[in-house]
Amino acid sequence: MLHTIASILSNPSIILGIIAAVGLIALRKSTSDIIKGTLKTVFGFIMLQQGSNIIVNALVPFSTMFTEAFGLKGIVAEDNSLVAAVQVVLGKETALILLFSFLINLVIARITKWKYIFLTGHMMFSFAGTMAIVFNLMGFSSINTIILGSIIQGISMVFFPAISQPFVRKVTGNNHVAFGFWGSSWISLSGYIGGLVGNKEKSSEDVKVPKSLDFLKDMSILMGIVMVIIYVVTSLFVDHATMQKISSGQSAIQFSIMNALTFVVGILVLLQGVRMFLGEIVPAFKGVGEKIVPGAKPALDVPIFFSFAPIAVTLGFLSALVGSLIVTFRPSVLPVVVLPSVIGLFFMGGAAGVFGNSTGGRRGAIVAGFVLGLSWSLLIAITYPLINLEGYGIEGLWFASPDAIIVAVIIRLVGMLFGIH
């Protein structure tokens, strides 16, 4: 029963479909409207997920190509794989923290002015696993781990969306949704810094080109050309035998071009899913807000912001990659080599680009992405020695989400202050 509930909570398409249905029922919509609204919410979110999966599948070989091209060795920041690896030992604790933290989130949203309901399932799972790992490492019992982890996660599920909401309003132009992602504070801060040096009147989406290059105004065409260049150039630096292995014997150029174009297709699918999903969940959530948690806002995953400035997504991603590489090819003072987590850099760097564009236009998008990539990689490198995962047999992986890292490090430092190691 416990794992069934935890499974539902960690599957955002199911929980969002349920919430849409409850909201529409609360608004006394017709049976036809309830069915349409519920299914379109689920369809939109599945499209968003599938778009994300296409993007990830196109980025995985690029990440391998990039690492091989420059002979990089070190750790990769990847939350979900890391947390999944400890479920044999901490599965019960992770599931219970996930369940109770969601209930705490609902209570806080009901009785306080923080009206945010965190609905990003895989993020809830990764944070719950992070809490289980940190308290287990510090020697806490299973019960205490569940209690403390649930309380901290439940508070975090409203705290982080709350501090990011002023920046969300700048991006969306309204107050209908919130940011449910454990990197929202880092992305918002990067966007703020981008605004300090940019000009929001010069948006990344206002591409000015000669008439002969008018096709570059189309976001998908511009993104496709840029990504093809990046993939192909990277492939040229990879050893031929290695490249043949990565491409399963295909021509390196053909493989690179098709993966780059597949990446863009993933973006297009994702954006269409976002439009359909938001078009249904926002009005449906009014029912939840009016009848169950007055004033409630759904805190949703990072891709929901990509449709507001798609070109800024590319600018933010590329500049975040540059910022991350500076840390990778670091001076020897840092305790570990942090390899570029291309997937994380795309989603967080892309969002930083959107937020930077809302505050500082094109230049803001570029600066925000760069700051995100640089500071995120530095955060991982500097805090890495505080949480040792060797006891779980984990090598080459470490925590990725900036907000979760900050919370975990604070817990470790407080524990050390009281002699708990």
Secondary structure, 3 states (H helix, E strand, C coil): CHHHHHHHHCCHHHHHHHHHHHHHHHCCCCHHHHHHHHHHHHHHHHHHHHHHHHHHHHHHHHHHHHHHHCCCCCEEECHHHHHHHCHHHHHHHHHHHHHHHHHHHHHHHHHCCCCEEECCHHHHHHHHHHHHHHHHHCCCCHHHHHHHHHHHHHHHHHHHHHHHHHHHHHHHCCCCCEECCCCHHHHHHHHHHHHHHCCCCCCCCCCCCCHHHHHHHCHHHHHHHHHHHHHHHHHHCCCHHHHHHHCCCCCHHHHHHHHHHHHHHHHHHHHHHHHHHHHHHHHHHHHHHHHCCCCCEEEECHHHHHHHCHHHHHHHHHHHHHHHHHHHCCCCCCCCCECCCHHHHHHHHHHHHHHHHHHHHHHHHHHHHHHHHHHHHHHHHHHHHHCCCHHHCCCCEECCCHHHHHHHHHHHHHHHHCCCC
